Amino acid sequence: MLQFTRLVVLCCAIWGMPVLAADSACQASLSGYQASIERAPVRLVLLDSRGQVLREHPLRSADQFHATADKVYLLAAEQRHSFVLLVPALDELWEISLDPQAKDIPQGFIHDYRMREGEFIPGYLNPRRSRTGTAYQRWQLSADQSLLRLTEADGGGVVFSLDARRVVAPLPVDQHPQLHAVRWAQTGHGPCR
């Protein structure tokens, strides 16, 4: 199926047609880039404006042991110039920068970040992974696109900072006056199945 998908992408790129593979579960577009969740095998495919495949990322945990075919939520964050994925089966949130000047992403143990003692991958088109700690079912992006409101099926949840890549407050936000003024604008697509 992968070879057929690449053939479709190649043919569509030659004829200038929009490229979305037949086995695509959901997609988002941003600044000429397209992100598509493919089902067989489960992966994220990033395409440029001509339909060329730029990068493919299997939806696996960082340790490569846990794959997912479960729900995936996909959102284009225009102000951040990135795609944001919520992968509940892995308890992970991915942010994929479309900025060629994006900072490198540390992998594993980093001895000294400033001296770059450790393993780094380019920040451009690679997932910056953050652990969410729980499999959240709903999410909403703040108007300034710096915060996510992640909600569980029972109504509980957290506010997650994309800048700090961690939980900044539990829900409900009534207990946190600094979050009262946050406007929640965009709700994530999905789930992609």
C-alpha positions as CSV (number, residue, x, y, z in Angstrom):
1,M,0.0,0.0,0.0
2,L,2.9,2.4,0.8
3,Q,4.3,2.0,-2.8
4,F,0.8,2.7,-4.2
5,T,0.5,5.8,-2.0
6,R,3.8,7.1,-3.1
7,L,2.8,6.5,-6.8
8,V,-0.4,8.5,-6.2
9,V,1.7,11.3,-4.6
10,L,4.2,11.3,-7.5
11,C,1.5,11.3,-10.2
12,C,-0.5,14.0,-8.6
13,A,2.6,16.1,-8.0
14,I,3.5,15.8,-11.8
15,W,0.0,16.8,-12.9
16,G,-0.4,19.5,-10.2
17,M,-3.3,17.9,-8.5
18,P,-4.0,18.0,-4.8
19,V,-2.4,15.1,-3.0
20,L,-4.2,13.2,-0.3
21,A,-3.7,9.4,-0.3
22,A,-6.7,7.2,-0.5
23,D,-6.0,5.7,2.9
24,S,-5.9,9.1,4.6
25,A,-7.9,9.3,7.8
26,C,-7.7,13.1,8.3
27,Q,-5.6,16.0,7.3
28,A,-4.8,19.6,8.0
29,S,-3.2,22.4,5.9
30,L,-1.0,25.3,6.9
31,S,1.1,27.7,4.8
32,G,1.3,25.3,1.8
33,Y,2.1,22.3,4.0
34,Q,-0.3,19.4,4.5
35,A,-0.3,16.9,7.4
36,S,-2.1,13.7,6.9
37,I,-2.7,10.8,9.3
38,E,-2.4,7.6,7.3
39,R,-4.0,4.3,8.4
40,A,-1.9,1.6,6.9
41,P,0.6,1.7,8.5
42,V,-0.4,4.3,11.1
43,R,1.8,7.3,10.5
44,L,1.9,11.1,10.0
45,V,2.8,12.2,6.5
46,L,4.0,15.8,5.9
47,L,3.6,17.1,2.3
48,D,4.8,20.3,0.7
49,S,2.6,22.5,-1.6
50,R,3.5,20.4,-4.6
51,G,2.5,17.2,-2.9
52,Q,6.0,16.0,-2.4
53,V,6.4,13.8,0.8
54,L,8.7,15.8,3.1
55,R,8.7,13.5,6.1
56,E,6.9,10.5,7.5
57,H,6.7,9.7,11.2
58,P,5.3,6.4,12.5
59,L,2.9,7.0,15.4
60,R,5.0,5.3,18.0
61,S,6.3,6.2,21.4
62,A,9.8,7.7,21.7
63,D,11.1,4.3,22.8
64,Q,9.7,2.8,19.5
65,F,7.9,0.0,21.4
66,H,4.4,1.2,21.6
67,A,2.5,1.8,18.4
68,T,-1.0,3.2,18.1
69,A,-3.9,2.7,15.8
70,D,-6.2,4.4,18.2
71,K,-7.6,8.0,18.0
72,V,-5.3,10.8,16.9
73,Y,-6.3,14.5,17.1
74,L,-4.7,16.9,14.6
75,L,-4.7,20.7,14.5
76,A,-2.9,23.3,12.5
77,A,-1.6,26.1,14.8
78,E,-1.1,29.0,12.3
79,Q,0.4,31.5,14.8
80,R,2.9,28.9,15.9
81,H,3.6,27.8,12.3
82,S,3.2,24.2,13.4
83,F,1.0,21.1,13.4
84,V,-0.1,19.8,16.8
85,L,-1.1,16.2,17.4
86,L,-2.6,14.7,20.5
87,V,-2.0,10.9,20.6
88,P,-4.0,9.6,23.5
89,A,-2.9,6.0,23.2
90,L,0.7,7.1,23.9
91,D,-0.2,9.9,26.4
92,E,1.8,12.2,24.1
93,L,1.4,15.6,22.5
94,W,3.5,16.3,19.4
95,E,4.2,19.7,17.9
96,I,5.8,19.7,14.5
97,S,7.4,23.0,13.5
98,L,7.2,24.2,9.9
99,D,9.9,26.8,10.5
100,P,13.3,25.8,8.9
101,Q,15.0,27.8,11.7
102,A,13.3,25.9,14.6
103,K,15.5,25.0,17.5
104,D,17.0,21.5,17.6
105,I,15.1,18.9,19.7
106,P,17.0,17.1,22.4
107,Q,16.6,13.3,22.4
108,G,17.2,11.2,25.5
109,F,19.5,12.3,28.3
110,I,21.2,15.6,27.8
111,H,24.3,16.2,29.9
112,D,24.7,19.9,29.1
113,Y,22.2,21.6,26.9
114,R,24.2,24.8,26.2
115,M,27.3,22.8,25.2
116,R,25.1,20.5,23.2
117,E,26.4,17.4,25.0
118,G,23.8,14.8,24.0
119,E,21.8,13.8,21.0
120,F,19.8,16.4,19.0
121,I,17.6,16.2,15.9
122,P,16.6,19.2,13.7
123,G,13.5,21.0,14.9
124,Y,12.1,21.5,11.4
125,L,9.5,18.8,10.5
126,N,10.3,16.6,13.5
127,P,8.0,16.0,16.5
128,R,8.7,17.8,19.7
129,R,7.2,15.2,22.1
130,S,5.6,16.1,25.4
131,R,4.1,13.6,27.9
132,T,0.5,14.4,28.8
133,G,0.3,11.8,31.6
134,T,-3.3,10.8,30.8
135,A,-5.2,9.8,27.6
136,Y,-7.3,13.0,27.1
137,Q,-10.3,12.8,24.8
138,R,-11.0,16.5,23.9
139,W,-8.8,19.5,23.5
140,Q,-9.1,23.2,22.7
141,L,-6.4,25.7,21.7
142,S,-6.3,29.1,23.3
143,A,-6.7,32.2,21.0
144,D,-3.0,33.0,21.3
145,Q,-2.2,29.3,20.6
146,S,0.1,29.0,23.6
147,L,-2.2,26.9,25.8
148,L,-4.2,23.7,25.3
149,R,-7.2,22.7,27.4
150,L,-7.1,18.9,27.6
151,T,-10.3,17.2,28.8
152,E,-10.9,13.7,30.0
153,A,-14.1,11.7,29.2
154,D,-15.3,12.4,32.8
155,G,-14.9,16.1,32.5
156,G,-11.6,16.5,34.4
157,G,-8.5,17.7,32.7
158,V,-5.6,20.2,32.6
159,V,-4.3,23.3,30.9
160,F,-1.1,22.4,29.0
161,S,1.5,25.0,27.9
162,L,2.9,24.4,24.4
163,D,5.8,26.8,25.2
164,A,6.8,25.1,28.5
165,R,5.7,21.7,27.2
166,R,4.1,20.8,30.5
167,V,0.8,21.0,32.5
168,V,0.4,24.4,34.1
169,A,-3.0,24.0,35.9
170,P,-5.6,21.4,36.6
171,L,-9.2,22.0,35.5
172,P,-11.5,23.6,36.4
173,V,-9.7,26.9,35.8
174,D,-11.9,28.7,38.4
175,Q,-9.3,27.9,41.0
176,H,-6.6,29.7,38.9
177,P,-7.4,33.5,38.5
178,Q,-4.6,34.0,36.0
179,L,-6.4,31.7,33.5
180,H,-9.8,33.5,33.7
181,A,-8.9,35.8,30.8
182,V,-7.8,33.0,28.4
183,R,-10.0,32.9,25.4
184,W,-10.4,29.4,23.9
185,A,-10.7,29.6,20.2
186,Q,-10.0,26.5,18.2
187,T,-11.0,22.9,18.9
188,G,-8.9,20.1,17.6
189,H,-10.1,18.0,14.6
190,G,-10.9,14.5,15.3
191,P,-10.6,12.1,16.4
192,C,-8.9,10.7,13.3
193,R,-9.6,7.1,13.1
